[in-house]
Amino acid sequence: MEKILAPSILAADFTVLGEQIKEASEGGAPYLHVDVMDGMFVPSISFGMPVMVSARKCTDMFFDVHVMIEKPDRYIETFAECGADGITFHVEADPGNVGEIIRHIHETKSLKGVPLKAGIAIKPGTPISAVMPYAADVDVIMVMTVEPGFGGQKLIPETIDKVRALRAFLDSEGLAVDIEVDGGISSSNIENIVKAGANVVVAGSSVFKGDIKANVSELIGLMR
C-alpha cells in the first residue's frame, strides 16, 4: 500500500501558515492533516472552517480532516465546502450512528467533484473491535497513538500493538484499507509504526519545528 505522510497544521506557525504548507508540499508530503476540535468531545478547541478555507487557497494537497467533535454528522457538507477531501470521525463521538455517518460522508462530494473519503478513528483506550464491523465500508481507520486533544504528546507504546492487530485483521478479511496513526510521531519511532502496518502517518511537531522540507524528506525516507 502507498505510504503517505500527513503533516498536521496543528503544529504550524499560523502567522506564516501558507508558506509552511507550501514547504511541506515541496518536501514531498501529499496530505495535509487538519485537526478540528470542539472543546466538548475533547478538552481543546482548535480551528474550524475559516482556517480550512484559507489553507485551501494555498495548496491542492489532499485535506485529511480529522474531526474530534460531538455529532460530526452535522458538519459534513460544510467541511466539504471548505475544502475537505476526506473526513475521519471518532466512533466514540456518536456510536449509535457510525454506519449512517460513513454513508453520509461517501455521498458528499468534495470541491474537486469526487466523493469524500470516509475514515473512522479510535482513542488509545478503545479496542479495535469497535471498528471491525465498519472496516469494509471505510477508506481509512485511524489509531490514535496519544489521547486526542493536544499536540506534542509522547506516543503510547501499547498502541503500536493495536496497529499490528488491526492490520492482521484487515489482511485476513482481504481489505485494502489504510491504517492511519496520529500522535507523537517522530523520526525515532516512525519506522516501527510502519512495520506494524500503518501506511498513513500524521506528524506535527516533527515536521513544523525546524527545517520543514528536510523534516518531511527525512520522515518519508524512513517510511519506505
HELIX and SHEET records of a PDB file:
HELIX    1   1 ILE A    9  ALA A   11  5                                   3    
HELIX    2   2 PHE A   14  VAL A   16  5                                   3    
HELIX    3   3 LEU A   17  GLU A   26  1                                  10    
HELIX    4   4 MET A   49  ARG A   56  1                                   8    
HELIX    5   5 PRO A   72  TYR A   75  5                                   4    
HELIX    6   6 ILE A   76  GLU A   81  1                                   6    
HELIX    7   7 PRO A   95  ASN A   97  5                                   3    
HELIX    8   8 VAL A   98  GLU A  107  1                                  10    
HELIX    9   9 ILE A  128  ALA A  130  5                                   3    
HELIX   10  10 MET A  132  ASP A  137  5                                   6    
HELIX   11  11 GLU A  158  SER A  172  1                                  15    
HELIX   12  12 ILE A  190  ALA A  196  1                                   7    
HELIX   13  13 SER A  205  PHE A  208  1                                   4    
HELIX   14  14 ILE A  212  MET A  223  1                                  12    
SHEET    1   A 8 ILE A   4  PRO A   7  0                                        
SHEET    2   A 8 VAL A 200  ALA A 203  1                                        
SHEET    3   A 8 ASP A 178  ASP A 182  1                                        
SHEET    4   A 8 VAL A 140  MET A 144  1                                        
SHEET    5   A 8 LYS A 117  ILE A 122  1                                        
SHEET    6   A 8 GLY A  86  HIS A  90  1                                        
SHEET    7   A 8 PHE A  62  MET A  68  1                                        
SHEET    8   A 8 TYR A  31  MET A  37  1                                        
END                                                                             
